[in-house]
Amino acid sequence: MLTLTDVRKTFNPGTINEKHALNSVSLDLDDGDFVTIIGGNGAGKSTTLNAVAGVWPIDSGSIIINGQNVVGLPEHKRAGFIGRVFQDPMTGTAATMEIQENLALAKRRGQARTLKWGITKKEREEYHELLKTLDLGLEDRMTSKVGLLSGGQRQALTLLMATLKKPDILLLDEHTAALDPKTAAKVLELSDKIIEENHLTAMMVTHNMAAAIKHGNRLVMMNNGVIIYDVKGEEKKHLTVDMLLEKFEEASGSKLENDRMLLSKADAERS
């Protein structure tokens, strides 16, 4: 479903701020894979997602999504077959529009805009049933403005909107980082459910090592723009946070010094 081959990206080339963000990254995702990506700041996690989404051009390499080489295809055209949920709950929804209007926008993504835009009775019934699956009571608030929702409710709605048209690839870019632990766990649970029920291929960036181990069928660790560890199946299921730290030190040749990742280790030990 997704193949990255020798993807390279350098920011500010030839200047004092030159940064080799991706150094010959190659990665294959099968249909239905749910890959969690972990690593410290500047490891290349979000840069990899941005490369797939087409936020900016890569320097070299190829990106193939469902058999199509998308290198050179602008971000707005890739949006027709890529769903994305960002870290900020304010991103991905229109705050001044109703819940049902946001869902209608998501459903019409990639279609030609016309003056006839109203939401039909059939669509309202469809959105009502979809919102019920979130178990957040939003099905009874379809005419409420999205700006009135909590951060967790907005992320759950954004997740629904991003997957409404069953994208080829779903990109989750630290989509629970801004939420409190209880709400984050709920959104992650919803993510698992939606990905499994719709048999989606997904990539989730996270700093939380316990979450990276618990969710998905595959885990990729990055450091300095390269993939240093790639594990799946039974081996992934038996991982612990301590084992993951050992793998990082073994593969990178240095100790992890990322505050957010170390805090996630402390949280895992307390729970």
Summary of the structure (lengths in Angstrom):
residues: 271
radius of gyration: 19.1
end to end distance: 35.9
largest distance: 59.9
contacts: 841
relative contact order: 0.17
helix: 39%
strand: 23%
